[in-house]
Amino acid sequence: MEKLYTKDTQAIFWNNNKTAIQRMLDYDYTIQRKTPSVAAIVAPTSGNKFEKFSLVQMKL
């Protein structure tokens, strides 16, 4: 079986857990990851369709 997690692994968040998403992006910046760990945010029950997160050098 291949590795479950690699340096290129990305996550899809179900529901808009803002704190967890921002912490993950902060960690990406700290370890100087080239691409964000967050690939998508799926929040079908949320009224907010857009949310801003920051990853100092990357715009999401």
Buried (B, 14 or more C-beta within 10 A) or exposed (E): EEEEEEEEEEBEBEEBEBEEBBEBBEEBBEEEBEEBBBEEBEBEEEEEEEEEBEBEEBEE
